[in-house]
Amino acid sequence: MYLLDGTMPLLKHWTTQNNAVGENMSPTFTMIVALASAITTISAAVMVFVNLGKAARRPLDVQNERITKLEIAVQELRTITEKQMEFFANDKTRIDAISDGSSVMQRALLALLSHAIDGNNDEQMRHTRDELQRYLTEQKI
């Protein structure tokens, strides 16, 4: 890009056409071009650093977004789990009540069988009847 005498063709052309300013304009023009190229170089370097900063922050931003989504999902699962635990507690209450009722019914059946076999055991029949009556009046199913 330089001529044999070390000057740039544009500069050489400009100085030859403007002989009035001639050699005095060349250093000024060179300073302006040098200043413009320095500004361009500095702005390019700043852009490189800005892009590096964005590239460095991008994985952190992606990670934070992913963590936020996972925290929301965990909270939804906790809500569902709490509801399920309430259902399980209700189910346990009902199963316990059914188990108690089954136990009373089995004792009543045993007392009936015992009475049918030997005909005595009136006291056991009365006790079982009272127990069955208490269960039937107090049941909360």
Backbone torsions as a table, in degrees:
resi	resn	phi	psi	omega
1	MET	NA	-18.7	179.9
2	TYR	-93.6	150.9	174.3
3	LEU	-81.7	173.7	-178.1
4	LEU	-63.2	-28.5	-179.9
5	ASP	-84.5	3.1	174.4
6	GLY	91.2	4.7	179.0
7	THR	-101.6	160.0	178.9
8	MET	-83.3	146.7	-177.5
9	PRO	-59.7	-41.2	-179.2
10	LEU	-64.3	-43.1	179.3
11	LEU	-64.5	-41.0	179.8
12	LYS	-63.2	-43.5	179.7
13	HIS	-64.3	-42.3	-177.6
14	TRP	-67.1	-42.3	-178.1
15	THR	-72.4	-32.0	179.3
16	THR	-72.5	-29.7	179.1
17	GLN	-79.8	-29.6	-179.4
18	ASN	-108.8	71.1	-177.0
19	ASN	-66.4	-20.7	-177.4
20	ALA	-65.1	-40.0	178.9
21	VAL	-95.1	-32.6	172.5
22	GLY	39.5	-113.2	-172.6
23	GLU	-69.9	-26.0	-178.7
24	ASN	-71.3	-28.3	-178.4
25	MET	-79.3	-27.8	-175.9
26	SER	-59.2	-49.4	178.3
27	PRO	-65.8	-34.4	178.1
28	THR	-66.6	-45.7	178.5
29	PHE	-63.4	-40.1	178.5
30	THR	-62.7	-40.7	178.4
31	MET	-65.3	-39.7	178.9
32	ILE	-65.1	-44.7	178.9
33	VAL	-64.5	-41.7	178.8
34	ALA	-63.7	-42.3	178.5
35	LEU	-64.2	-42.9	178.7
36	ALA	-64.2	-41.6	179.3
37	SER	-69.3	-34.0	176.8
38	ALA	-65.3	-42.7	178.5
39	ILE	-63.8	-41.5	178.7
40	THR	-63.6	-43.2	-180.0
41	THR	-64.3	-43.9	179.8
42	ILE	-64.9	-42.0	179.5
43	SER	-66.5	-35.2	176.6
44	ALA	-66.0	-40.2	178.9
45	ALA	-65.8	-40.9	178.3
46	VAL	-62.3	-42.5	178.8
47	MET	-62.7	-38.6	177.6
48	VAL	-61.7	-45.2	179.7
49	PHE	-66.5	-38.0	177.5
50	VAL	-63.4	-44.7	179.0
51	ASN	-65.4	-37.3	176.4
52	LEU	-64.6	-40.5	178.1
53	GLY	-62.7	-42.9	177.8
54	LYS	-63.6	-42.8	179.8
55	ALA	-64.9	-35.1	179.4
56	ALA	-71.8	-34.2	-179.3
57	ARG	-81.0	-22.7	-174.6
58	ARG	-57.7	-48.0	178.3
59	PRO	-61.1	-35.6	178.8
60	LEU	-66.0	-42.0	178.1
61	ASP	-64.2	-43.1	178.9
62	VAL	-63.7	-41.9	179.2
63	GLN	-64.0	-43.7	179.7
64	ASN	-64.1	-40.1	178.0
65	GLU	-63.4	-42.3	179.8
66	ARG	-65.7	-41.3	179.0
67	ILE	-63.7	-40.6	178.9
68	THR	-61.7	-44.7	178.2
69	LYS	-62.2	-41.2	179.9
70	LEU	-67.4	-38.1	177.4
71	GLU	-63.6	-39.1	177.1
72	ILE	-64.4	-42.9	179.4
73	ALA	-63.7	-40.8	179.1
74	VAL	-64.3	-40.8	178.7
75	GLN	-63.4	-40.9	177.3
76	GLU	-63.2	-41.1	178.6
77	LEU	-65.7	-36.9	177.3
78	ARG	-63.5	-41.3	179.0
79	THR	-62.4	-45.7	179.0
80	ILE	-63.2	-41.3	-179.6
81	THR	-64.2	-40.5	178.4
82	GLU	-62.4	-41.2	177.7
83	LYS	-64.0	-42.5	179.2
84	GLN	-63.4	-38.2	179.0
85	MET	-65.4	-35.6	175.3
86	GLU	-64.0	-43.3	178.0
87	PHE	-61.9	-42.5	179.5
88	PHE	-63.9	-39.0	178.8
89	ALA	-64.2	-43.0	177.2
90	ASN	-63.4	-42.2	178.8
91	ASP	-62.7	-41.3	179.9
92	LYS	-63.4	-41.4	178.6
93	THR	-59.7	-45.5	-179.3
94	ARG	-67.3	-40.1	179.8
95	ILE	-65.8	-39.9	177.2
96	ASP	-62.5	-41.1	178.9
97	ALA	-65.4	-41.4	178.5
98	ILE	-65.0	-39.3	178.8
99	SER	-64.0	-42.2	177.7
100	ASP	-62.5	-44.3	179.2
101	GLY	-62.7	-40.1	179.1
102	SER	-64.4	-39.3	178.8
103	SER	-63.7	-43.4	178.9
104	VAL	-63.9	-43.1	-179.7
105	MET	-63.4	-39.2	179.4
106	GLN	-66.7	-38.5	177.0
107	ARG	-65.8	-39.2	178.2
108	ALA	-64.6	-41.4	178.3
109	LEU	-64.4	-40.7	177.8
110	LEU	-63.1	-41.7	178.5
111	ALA	-64.6	-40.6	177.4
112	LEU	-63.0	-42.9	178.3
113	LEU	-63.7	-43.3	179.8
114	SER	-62.8	-41.0	179.2
115	HIS	-68.5	-37.5	-179.8
116	ALA	-68.6	-32.7	-177.7
117	ILE	-76.1	-52.5	-174.7
118	ASP	-108.7	-9.1	173.6
119	GLY	75.6	-11.2	-179.6
120	ASN	-95.1	-126.5	174.5
121	ASN	46.6	38.6	179.1
122	ASP	-66.1	-35.5	-180.0
123	GLU	-64.1	-41.9	178.2
124	GLN	-65.6	-38.5	178.3
125	MET	-62.7	-43.7	179.9
126	ARG	-64.1	-44.5	179.8
127	HIS	-62.0	-44.2	179.3
128	THR	-66.4	-39.1	177.5
129	ARG	-61.9	-44.4	178.1
130	ASP	-62.0	-42.2	179.4
131	GLU	-64.1	-44.2	178.1
132	LEU	-64.7	-40.7	179.5
133	GLN	-65.3	-42.3	177.8
134	ARG	-62.3	-42.5	179.7
135	TYR	-63.9	-46.4	-176.9
136	LEU	-66.2	-33.3	179.1
137	THR	-81.1	-24.0	-176.7
138	GLU	-102.6	-3.9	-175.7
139	GLN	-66.3	144.3	-175.3
140	LYS	-122.4	30.0	-179.9
141	ILE	-82.9	NA	NA
